[in-house]
Amino acid sequence: SGTSLIAAPGIALMQLSQQIPQIKEDCSNMHELPTLHFMIDGQPFELPPQAYVMRVTGATLEANDIWDVLFFKPKIRKLDMCMPAFMQMDMMSQFGPVWILGMPFFRYYHTTFDRKDAVMRFARAGPDCEPLPYLKNKTESLLAIDHSLDMKPMDVEVDAIVPPTLAGMIDFPYESKGELDL
């Protein structure tokens, strides 16, 4: 947790890029993008395109050096584009490659970190990010996503994108060979 993006190993992102069509900058092909299916501790989870596609808005300052900022008018580039909410992070733990699911996951699954019992619990998240009640209907998946939601990407202000803080702890391929005790 702790990031606006899904941080994943580079090899997994390369494989994923072969499965997902290119995301158009104006998000006009959201309806063509697949729902991602994955397993956590043997439990199935899915993320629809509106979870893993973000529309980045805001402005960035373009300058060649500090003098452009101080004495010349730097270029201000306005952003309004759609892109995948993934970033590469090649880090190993004693359990294998590290993934950070971040806000794209938390928008769909309320997650409880029980540090006392060293377990994580997941429930479908409601509109206010609170856990939805358990479904008693055995034929309906506990973790089903409501696909009737409109196909709008996650809106993110460029200044609000938070990279994972673990990324600063990566020293691969040096002393620890990229392994981190979690």
N, C-alpha and C positions, 0 to 999 in steps of 0.2 A: 504494500500500500504506500501512500505518500507521494504519488505522482499523478499527473494529468494523463499519462500515457500508459500503454502496455509495453513494458520492457521485456524483451525476449532475446534468446541467443540468436546470433546472426544466421546460423544454419537453418533455424526454424523460420526465421523471417524470409530467407531465400526460398524455402519450400512454399511458404504461404503466398509469396508474391507470384508463384507459378499457378496458384489456385484461384486467386482473386483478380478479376479484370482491373485494368487501370481505372482509378477513380478520377472522374472528370472534375476539373477545378470548380465548375458551377454546380456540382452534385447532381447533375441531371440523370446520372445512371444509377442512382441509389437502388432503384427497383431491380436492377440486374445483378446486384452484389449478393453473394451467398451469406447465409447464417453460418457462423463458425461454431463447430461442435468440438468440445474437448472434455477430458475427464480429470477430476481432482479426487484422488483417493478412491477411485472406482465409481465415483458418482458423475453422471453426465450433466454438463452445463452447455448452454448455447448463448451466443451473443449475436444479435441481428446487426445489420449494417449500421443502423443509427447509433449503435453503441461504439463501433470501432472506426467510424468516420467522423472527423471533426471539421467544422467550418471555422477556420482561423480568421479573425478580424482584428483590426487595429492598424497601427502604423509602426514602421521601423525607420531608423535614421541611417542613411547611407553616406559614409564619409571615408575618404582614403586615409586620412590621418587627423590628428587633433587640430591642425591648423584649418582644415576645412570646417570644423565645428566652430572654432573660435572666430575666424575672420571671413569665412565665405559662407554662402548659404548652402548648407548640406541638403542633399536630396531626401525628401520624406516620401517613403514608399508606402502607399496604403495597401493593406492586405484584406482580401475577402476571397478566400479560396478553400476548397475542400481537399483533405488529405487523410491518409490513414493515421490512426492514433497509436502508432507503434514506434518504438525506438530500439536500437540494438544495444544489448548489454551482455557481454560474454563474461560470465562469472560462474564459478563452480562452488558448490557447497559439498558437504559430506554426503548429501542426498542426491546430488546430480546438478544439472544446470539450473541456475536461478532464473525465475520468472517473477516479474512484479506486475500484477494485474491492474492496479490503479483504478482511477475513476471510471473508465469505461466499464469495468466489471461491477463496481459498487453502485452504479446507476441502476443495475438490474438485479443485483443480489445484495441483500443486507448481510453483512458479515460481522460475526462476533468473534473476537479474539479472547479466548479464555486462557489467560496466562497461568492461572493456578493449576488447572488440569491439563495444560499444554494441548488444547484442541481449538479448532476453528469450527464455527457453525455457520451455515448458510441458509437463508430463506429468500424467497422472492421479495423484492423491494417494491413498495407502493410508490405513488407519486410524490410522497413526502419523504421518501427513502427509509421509512419505517418498515419492519418486516410484516409481510402479509400473513394472515392465518394459514395454518396447515390445511391442505386440501384433503378432505375425507374420501372423496371419490377416487377409488383405487385405479380407475382406468385413465385418470388424468394425471399427467406427470406433476410431481411436486414442484419441479423447477421449470414448468412451461412458461414460455414468453408469450405475451399477448401480441400476436403479429398484426392485429388490426390497428396498431399505432401507426401514425403517419410516418412516412419515410424521411424524416428530417434529421440531419446530422446533429451531433453534439456541438453547440456553439461555444467557442473558446476564444477569449481575448488573448492576443499574442503575449501580453505581459503576464498573463495568469498561468502560462504553461510552467509546470513545476517538474523538473527532471528528478529521477530517483536520487536520494541522498546516498545510497550505497554505491553509486557510480564513482564517487570520490575515493572509495576504498579499494578499487580495482588496481592491482599491480601486475596483472598478467601481461607478459609471460615471465615475470621476474621471480622473486624469492618463493612465493607461496604457490606458484604455478596456477594462479587464478582461484585457488580454493579459499573459501571464507567459512569459518565456523559460525553456524546459525544457531 
